[in-house]
Amino acid sequence: MSFNGVDLSRLRTKKGHTAQCACLVDAKGNRTMRPWLSSAVRLQASELRTEDFKGAKWLLMRYAYFNMDLIQMAVKIAKQEGMSVSIDLASFEV
């Protein structure tokens, strides 16, 4: 991503496994996906910092609907920073 000019200076990582997904396909081609978001779901509202949002234009929310504190804090900071907010209502179970 850095190679393409993406600023990763505010990127934070957590110890743990990355997300995985098992794709199950039956003989007729019907499929279902069983995701495991693992470390991606461990972010807490208390970990968000205003500095993380500086200079951004959009907040894209995905897969956080089980943590309302996180959603509310992220939207609050985004609005304080004059950002637009987009919420993806798709379930990670789809």
C-alpha angles and dihedrals in degrees: 000000000000088000088062094049099264111150107231096171092113096044114128126189134198127215112255143069124315120242120284134194131200113207113205118196125183128209091270093054096255110146140195129185126216108197127192109198094188112167092011091075099049098082111119129205090242090062095060115102129192088232089064089065100042113125095006121127100195139036110206111196119200134162096356100108094112090063110059093173089060093048094048094048094046093049091046092053092043091053091047088054093048094247128151116239126220121187120198106212094192114118120237084229093066 
